[in-house]
Amino acid sequence: MTPALPRLPAKAIAAAAIAVLAAGVLVGCTGGGGTTGSTSQDPGPITIGASLSLDGPRSADGLAFQRGYELWASDVNAHGGLLGRQVKLEILNDHSSPTQVVTNYGTLIGQDKVDLTFGPYSTLLTTPAVAVAARYGYAFVEGAGGAPAVFDTPLNQADRMVFDVSQPVADSMKPLVNYIESLPPSRRPKTAAFPYTEDPFAAPPVQLAKTLLQSIGIKTYSFPPFVESSSTDQAAAQAVAATNAGIVVLGSTDVPMVADFMKVFEEDHYNPKMFVAATGPDQGEAFTTAVGVNDATGIMVPNGWFGSFDNAESKQMVKEYTAKYHVTVADVNADVAEAYSVGQVMAQAVTATGGIDNAKIISYLHSGVTLQTVQGAVMFDALGENSKAAGFMFQWDNGNFVQALDTNGTPTAQFIASKPAWATG
């Protein structure tokens, strides 16, 4: 396993973004308002730049995003490309670093002069990357930067050039809250713990869930946010286990963090009735390999997509992906669908505007049009959040990744209301 890199607090991210602007994004401005590169009449390819975490603590997600982007590009090119031109992806490795992601987008836009840009993985990296795209006037379509920190920045409020195709992060735990609220008071869990790492993605859904569950009389346990590393993860997990809370809602950022918590809980013989993680359990084979199929059973995670999602385009994508990578449907990482959706949204914007003029693409995406993706419908609000996104709660069940709750918190037939004991007791 690649050692975890130091986690930067939100204020460090903001400082990095300001530094980028002050330095002129490290390279000279094109002056083209995001219309640099080949024109739509040129025979050359349409180049699309992205920075992804191909190693470091977010590599499982970054590699899944790479596969999603590449699968979308392959499908588009197999059907004649965009506007008769082939699509060429240029993906740089940011090593899960907020500093490197800034350098990468400066290189892609200012030096390589890509035509369009796709976002990186995570709010932590999307927030500083936005500063670069805004400087050059590029539409920044992304699928994994859904925390308020991305949309509430002065840059996005001024330029409104960020578009997230996925569910807003802050709302992701609402199906769980809706389910608990629907229970008779006598059947509701009495206590809940809310640990989270110091990350702009991890905190908002946990904090909102805590506030909502407090309002219906559930006793809640809060903890100082921790900086991700194996030792700090385990220390935080031990503090949670000491409460013996009935529910744990973990503000996680990756598979290793969830695995660290599960390891401590098992060693301490602490078995919460429900264990929900913000992300990690949705990573398919990467998650079950890390924690084991048996211990994964009952673990929950919010998301807007899963491998058996009832959507014709999604089914076709899953069919192609499972054939190419020789995995089961349950093993398809949700990040693949998020990345593929980014490509679909950009393709529809390019087709509708008849070119790669970023200003026209931004205007089109803010026009109130409803677009279709493997994750379902997409319509952007004034700040670029997907107002059509539907969120669900998912769960592992003996190696199968299944929908547990719908948007309203209604349980499905597969729902496991009480997590089984750990495999080793």
LINZILIN-V382717 format. One record per backbone hydrogen bond with DSSP energy under -1.0 kcal/mol. NH is the residue of the N-H (numbers start at 1). CO is the residue of the C=O. Records with the same first field share a line. If there is no record, write none. Layout:
NH->CO / CO
This chain:
12->9
13->9
14->10
15->11
16->12
17->13
18->14
19->15
20->16
21->17
22->18
23->19
24->21
25->20
42->39
46->86
48->88
49->116
50->90
52->92
54->52
59->56
62->58
63->59
64->60
65->61
66->62
67->63
68->64
69->65
70->66
71->67
72->68
73->69
74->70
75->71
76->72
77->73
78->74
80->77
81->76
82->85
85->82
88->46
90->48
92->50
94->52
97->94
101->97
102->98
103->99
104->100
105->101
106->102
107->103
108->104
109->105
110->106
111->107
112->107
114->108
115->47
116->47
118->49
119->141
126->122
127->123
129->125
130->126
133->129
134->130
135->131
136->132
138->133
140->161
141->117
142->163
150->147
152->148
157->153
158->154
159->155
160->156
163->140
164->384
165->142
169->146
171->168
172->169
174->171
177->173
178->174
179->175
180->176
181->177
182->178
187->184
192->219
193->247
194->221
197->251
198->226
199->197
203->199
207->203
208->204
209->205
210->206
211->207
212->208
213->209
214->210
215->211
217->214
218->213
219->190
221->192
226->196
233->229
234->230
235->231
236->232
237->233
238->234
239->235
240->236
241->237
242->238
243->240
248->274
249->193
250->276
251->195
252->250
258->254
259->255
260->256
261->257
262->258
263->259
264->260
265->261
266->262
267->263
268->264
269->266
270->265
273->246
274->246
276->248
277->300
278->250
283->280
286->283
287->284
288->284
289->285
290->286
291->287
292->288
296->292
298->396
299->296
300->275
301->394
303->392
309->306
311->309
315->311
316->312
317->313
318->314
319->315
320->316
321->317
322->318
323->319
324->320
325->321
326->322
332->329
334->282
336->333
338->334
339->335
340->336
341->337
342->338
343->339
344->340
345->341
346->342
347->343
348->344
349->345
350->346
351->347
352->348
353->349
354->350
355->350
361->357
362->358
363->359
364->360
365->361
366->362
367->364
371->378
373->376
376->373
378->371
381->385
384->381
387->379 / 385
392->303
393->405
394->301
395->402
396->299
397->400
400->397
402->395
404->393
405->393
406->410
409->406
412->404
415->412
419->273
425->422
